[in-house]
Amino acid sequence: MDKNEVNIGLIGFGTIGAGVVEIFNKNQDILSKKVGKQVNLKKVADLDITTDRGVKIDSKLLTTNVNDVLEDEDIDIVIELIGGYEPAKTFILKAMKNGKHVVSANKALIAKHWEELIATANENNVRFSFEASVGGGIPLLQPLNESLAANRFEAIYGIMNGTANYILTKMSLEGSKFDDVLKIAQEKGYAEADPTFDIEGHDTAQKLIILAKLAFGEYVPQENFYVEGISQINAEDIEFASKELNYVIKLLGIAKKTEDSLEIRVHPTFMEKNHLLASVNDVFNAVYIVGDFVGPVMLYGQGAGRMATASAVVGDCLDIIFNESKRISYGPVISQVNKIKDIGDTISKFYISLNVLDKPGVLQTITKILDKNGISIESITQKSSLENEEAPIIIVSHETKEKNIQEAIAKVNDLDEVKGEIKLIRILGD
Ligand code: HSE
């Protein structure tokens, strides 16, 4: 890239791809000034080049042949925005082997094939940057890798899925219905092609894998940690926890170092309304990072959406151009942990919601079971009986080991007086 001109090829003219084109349309002059070189968007490849994406584009840039990008010797940086595992992986590897730097937002691919992608970039002396893969437009990976690099990291707590946060916010603040809000999130382009990735926590898990690798040096595949989404969260629990306990619910990705092990998990979490993360609403994301010297740092911004994500993609391109001599892509990072803590050994407070037959002695039976499993209770509330003579009970425990609570809940579940499903929601500690 020693010439005075840098050419970029884009693969994938979808939501974010169109955002990249729009940034070039509006800001190409300042992009070039910032790096001191003419920066061009030279080719845009997609199988569909006829659908109107709502952005102006010179038709000469468009191609249906991906090799027009991958094999063009004048293209220095390839942006991959098609998402999914294949053919995205093949295209990225080919671009790297052809000596091109690669920018991607493909968290699923990066979380699954981290080692191969990074190794191929390093072997081919090219950069592989993926700031947009975590937290949309929020700078997260570069701060972890550079500005905060003096620290040993202690913990990361992240609200990292815009769709899930949008749904939980609208359910909490406006009493909206889950399915209605999901539909709006899809229309606004926040949700994944398959929205179960958003709702069931997989998208958050993929982002957490990337953050945990950068912060703790440990690559933890998704099958090795606990992931629970928000589909079981109902309006009653949100309302009760808000009014009676002063809690807000968020889908959190948590990676925390305890002695020599790493706790890593994704689940809906209640937290005090005055926690910094509690005020992160709608499609916004925030990641709360604790470093040993810097202390807590919170990075906040739009975690999904066309323009915010495109902003991170183009930022990565400029960083590559600006730091031409920097050749190592995120690594090697030395692991700082010896083992991954089993979810059963993690410690939380719990919110337990269940329906019981409204008759004498039931509460006592339940509290005895909890006591026998070493669980101490912070509060217990019986709401007024339902028409079918069942009474909803809400129990909040003190901090306890997850496996103790799971064992106790299994026993409580076996009681004839307990009706329906018992709901367990973890509460964020200090
Ligand atoms: N579906 C993702 C979200 C998009 O809702 O956050 C950004 O990764």
Boltz pocket constraint, residues with backbone or C-beta under 6 A from the ligand:
constraints:
  - pocket:
      binder: B
      contacts: [[A, 132], [A, 133], [A, 135], [A, 136], [A, 160], [A, 161], [A, 162], [A, 163], [A, 164], [A, 189], [A, 190], [A, 191], [A, 192], [A, 198], [A, 203], [A, 303], [A, 304], [A, 305]]
      max_distance: 6.0
